[in-house]
Amino acid sequence: MGNRLVPMVLIALLAIIQAQLWWGKGGIPTVAELERALQEQKAENAEAHRKIDQLSAEVNDLKEGLNMVEERARQELGMVKPNEIYVQIAK
């Protein structure tokens, strides 16, 4: 009986370990889901960094030169310089 008990206990322990690996907390499906979520978050972070870089460049342009301010004022607000005639061509 002692000869059969040891392999049975080892097989039971192996089955428990396998069950934890496949269905337990931190098992293979959970890790795969977390890796997918991590990849999605990395993509979102890359997009956010791209937007931040674009806005930073825009802020630097606004700080350093008045040309960008003048261009925005003309396009968005329809502003004109003194003694300047505004002409709009309809297509």
Secondary structure as a PSIPRED ss2 file (coil, helix, strand):
# PSIPRED VFORMAT (PSIPRED V4.0)

   1 M C   1.000  0.000  0.000
   2 G H   0.000  1.000  0.000
   3 N H   0.000  1.000  0.000
   4 R H   0.000  1.000  0.000
   5 L H   0.000  1.000  0.000
   6 V H   0.000  1.000  0.000
   7 P H   0.000  1.000  0.000
   8 M H   0.000  1.000  0.000
   9 V H   0.000  1.000  0.000
  10 L H   0.000  1.000  0.000
  11 I H   0.000  1.000  0.000
  12 A H   0.000  1.000  0.000
  13 L H   0.000  1.000  0.000
  14 L H   0.000  1.000  0.000
  15 A H   0.000  1.000  0.000
  16 I H   0.000  1.000  0.000
  17 I H   0.000  1.000  0.000
  18 Q H   0.000  1.000  0.000
  19 A H   0.000  1.000  0.000
  20 Q H   0.000  1.000  0.000
  21 L H   0.000  1.000  0.000
  22 W H   0.000  1.000  0.000
  23 W H   0.000  1.000  0.000
  24 G C   1.000  0.000  0.000
  25 K C   1.000  0.000  0.000
  26 G C   1.000  0.000  0.000
  27 G C   1.000  0.000  0.000
  28 I H   0.000  1.000  0.000
  29 P H   0.000  1.000  0.000
  30 T H   0.000  1.000  0.000
  31 V H   0.000  1.000  0.000
  32 A H   0.000  1.000  0.000
  33 E H   0.000  1.000  0.000
  34 L H   0.000  1.000  0.000
  35 E H   0.000  1.000  0.000
  36 R H   0.000  1.000  0.000
  37 A H   0.000  1.000  0.000
  38 L H   0.000  1.000  0.000
  39 Q H   0.000  1.000  0.000
  40 E H   0.000  1.000  0.000
  41 Q H   0.000  1.000  0.000
  42 K H   0.000  1.000  0.000
  43 A H   0.000  1.000  0.000
  44 E H   0.000  1.000  0.000
  45 N H   0.000  1.000  0.000
  46 A H   0.000  1.000  0.000
  47 E H   0.000  1.000  0.000
  48 A H   0.000  1.000  0.000
  49 H H   0.000  1.000  0.000
  50 R H   0.000  1.000  0.000
  51 K H   0.000  1.000  0.000
  52 I H   0.000  1.000  0.000
  53 D H   0.000  1.000  0.000
  54 Q H   0.000  1.000  0.000
  55 L H   0.000  1.000  0.000
  56 S H   0.000  1.000  0.000
  57 A H   0.000  1.000  0.000
  58 E H   0.000  1.000  0.000
  59 V H   0.000  1.000  0.000
  60 N H   0.000  1.000  0.000
  61 D H   0.000  1.000  0.000
  62 L H   0.000  1.000  0.000
  63 K H   0.000  1.000  0.000
  64 E H   0.000  1.000  0.000
  65 G C   1.000  0.000  0.000
  66 L H   0.000  1.000  0.000
  67 N H   0.000  1.000  0.000
  68 M H   0.000  1.000  0.000
  69 V H   0.000  1.000  0.000
  70 E H   0.000  1.000  0.000
  71 E H   0.000  1.000  0.000
  72 R H   0.000  1.000  0.000
  73 A H   0.000  1.000  0.000
  74 R H   0.000  1.000  0.000
  75 Q H   0.000  1.000  0.000
  76 E H   0.000  1.000  0.000
  77 L H   0.000  1.000  0.000
  78 G C   1.000  0.000  0.000
  79 M C   1.000  0.000  0.000
  80 V C   1.000  0.000  0.000
  81 K C   1.000  0.000  0.000
  82 P C   1.000  0.000  0.000
  83 N C   1.000  0.000  0.000
  84 E C   1.000  0.000  0.000
  85 I C   1.000  0.000  0.000
  86 Y C   1.000  0.000  0.000
  87 V C   1.000  0.000  0.000
  88 Q C   1.000  0.000  0.000
  89 I C   1.000  0.000  0.000
  90 A C   1.000  0.000  0.000
  91 K C   1.000  0.000  0.000
